[in-house]
Amino acid sequence: MSEPAILHWERVMHKNVRSKDRVDVGTIISDDAETITILKGASREYKLPKSYVEGFDGAEVWLSIPYNELQNFKIQ
């Protein structure tokens, strides 16, 4: 079994998030055991499984999906 992309989720709170195609998708505002919540501006919010997180470079969190797929996780 492979090691998760991020071991200490508290280190990525309030960090910028980018999609696989390098689009700025917002900032992580919360997490729970299985998901993260990303906020972009005051109106766009996404909740997606942590398994879609590909990595963290110390400044930004990178997702393994492109921006258009992220729209499937938009909170109404």
Secondary structure as UniProt FT lines:
FT   HELIX           9..12
FT   TURN            13..14
FT   STRAND          16..18
FT   TURN            20..21
FT   STRAND          24..31
FT   STRAND          35..40
FT   TURN            41..43
FT   STRAND          44..49
FT   HELIX           50..52
FT   STRAND          53..56
FT   STRAND          60..63
FT   HELIX           67..70
FT   HELIX           71..73
//
